[in-house]
Amino acid sequence: MKFMIQRLTGLLALAMLGYPLAASAQDAKIGFVDREKALFSTEAGKKARDELQAKLKAAQAQLAPLADKQKTLAGEIEAKKFVLAPEALMNIRAQLAEVQNQLENKGKELEGQLKIDQVRLVSPLEEKLKTAIEAVGKEQGYSLILERNVPQLIYYSREQHDITDAVVARFNAAK
């Protein structure tokens, strides 16, 4: 359902934008930009990506001891389930459940922090990228610039109309 709504919205937007362009089709110039590629190809985008990857590795390092403990307890239960007294087995299962809860909670906490960091690092770059896209569009005389990687909307575009590299150059030059 969401896919259909997005597709219909996109087609309606294109139709509305295309109507004035149809009157002067020879003047219409449509470009495409791979926003994500452009963003992470810039110098600032590469720094943000590297910082996010470092934070992800740090988060994984924080979760590793709990995951190891979970694996150890699960292995202990499996190996000793026929030889342990029921109370001892129940105690190990309780420890395993506690470790699983800790792992889940810590994972959610770290995931939330990573999302906050991503917004903090990427949002300012998104605004600057939008400005660069608009500048390239005006300089090169584009009537319309679309996001290349929107599968609900664009199925094909010619490479010669891809302005991603020009946008990256403009973004880096703007500093």
C-alpha positions in Angstrom: 0.0 0.0 0.0 2.8 2.4 1.0 4.6 1.6 -2.3 1.5 2.4 -4.3 0.9 5.7 -2.5 4.6 6.7 -3.1 4.4 5.7 -6.7 1.1 7.6 -7.3 2.4 10.6 -5.5 5.6 10.6 -7.5 3.8 10.2 -10.8 1.4 12.9 -9.9 4.3 15.2 -9.1 6.1 14.4 -12.3 2.9 15.0 -14.3 2.4 18.4 -12.6 6.0 19.3 -13.2 5.9 18.0 -16.7 2.8 19.9 -17.8 4.5 23.3 -18.1 7.6 21.6 -19.5 5.5 20.0 -22.3 4.7 23.3 -23.7 8.3 24.0 -24.4 9.8 20.5 -24.5 12.9 21.7 -26.5 13.8 23.9 -23.5 13.3 21.3 -20.8 16.4 19.8 -19.4 16.1 17.1 -16.7 19.0 16.0 -14.6 19.5 13.2 -12.1 21.5 13.0 -8.9 22.4 10.0 -6.8 22.0 11.9 -3.5 23.6 9.2 -1.2 26.5 8.7 -3.5 27.0 12.4 -3.8 26.8 12.9 0.0 29.3 10.2 0.9 31.7 11.1 -2.0 32.3 14.6 -0.5 35.2 15.2 1.8 32.8 16.1 4.7 30.6 13.0 3.9 33.6 10.7 4.0 34.6 12.1 7.4 31.0 11.6 8.7 30.9 8.1 7.3 34.2 7.2 8.9 33.1 8.6 12.3 29.8 6.7 12.1 31.7 3.5 11.2 34.0 4.0 14.2 31.1 4.5 16.5 29.5 1.4 15.1 32.6 -0.6 15.8 32.8 0.8 19.3 29.1 -0.2 19.9 29.9 -3.7 18.6 32.8 -3.9 20.9 30.6 -3.0 23.8 28.1 -5.8 22.9 30.7 -8.5 22.2 31.3 -9.5 25.9 27.6 -9.9 26.5 27.2 -11.9 23.2 30.1 -14.1 24.3 28.6 -14.6 27.7 25.3 -15.5 26.1 27.0 -18.0 23.8 28.9 -19.5 26.7 25.7 -19.9 28.8 23.8 -21.4 25.9 26.6 -23.9 25.3 26.8 -24.8 29.0 23.0 -25.5 29.0 23.3 -27.6 25.9 26.3 -29.6 27.2 25.1 -30.1 30.7 21.3 -30.3 30.4 21.3 -34.1 31.1 23.8 -34.1 34.0 22.8 -31.0 36.0 20.3 -31.0 38.8 17.0 -29.2 37.7 17.7 -26.3 40.1 21.2 -25.7 38.7 19.9 -25.9 35.1 17.1 -23.5 36.0 19.7 -21.1 37.5 21.8 -21.2 34.3 18.7 -20.6 32.2 17.9 -17.6 34.4 21.4 -16.2 33.9 21.0 -16.7 30.2 17.7 -14.9 30.2 19.3 -12.0 32.1 22.2 -11.8 29.7 19.8 -11.8 26.8 17.8 -9.0 28.3 21.0 -7.0 29.0 22.2 -7.6 25.4 18.8 -6.5 23.9 18.6 -3.4 26.1 22.2 -2.4 25.5 21.7 -3.0 21.7 18.6 -0.8 21.6 20.5 1.9 23.6 23.5 1.9 21.3 21.2 1.8 18.2 19.4 4.9 19.4 22.7 6.6 20.0 23.9 5.7 16.5 20.7 7.2 15.0 21.2 10.4 17.0 24.9 10.5 15.8 23.8 9.9 12.2 21.3 12.8 12.3 23.9 15.0 14.0 26.5 14.3 11.4 24.5 13.9 8.2 21.7 16.5 8.5 23.9 19.6 8.1 25.6 17.9 5.1 22.1 17.2 3.5 21.3 20.9 3.6 24.6 21.8 2.0 24.1 19.1 -0.6 20.7 20.5 -1.5 22.2 23.9 -2.0 24.9 22.4 -4.2 22.3 20.5 -6.3 20.3 23.7 -6.7 23.4 25.7 -7.7 24.5 23.1 -10.3 20.9 23.0 -11.6 20.8 26.7 -12.1 24.4 27.0 -13.6 23.8 24.2 -16.1 20.3 25.2 -17.0 18.3 22.3 -15.7 14.5 22.6 -15.5 14.2 19.7 -13.1 16.6 17.5 -11.1 15.4 14.2 -9.7 16.8 11.7 -7.2 18.2 8.8 -9.3 17.6 6.1 -6.8 13.9 6.3 -6.4 12.7 2.9 -7.8 9.0 3.8 -7.4 9.5 6.8 -9.7 12.5 6.5 -12.0 13.1 3.3 -13.9 15.7 4.6 -16.4 17.8 7.6 -16.9 20.7 8.3 -19.3 24.1 8.6 -17.8 24.7 11.9 -19.6 22.0 13.5 -17.4 23.6 12.4 -14.1 25.0 15.4 -12.4 26.2 13.6 -9.2 29.9 14.3 -9.9 29.3 18.0 -10.6 27.3 18.2 -7.3 30.2 16.6 -5.4 32.7 19.1 -6.9 30.4 22.0 -6.1 29.9 20.7 -2.5 33.6 20.3 -1.9 34.3 23.7 -3.4 31.8 25.5 -1.2 33.5 24.5 2.1 
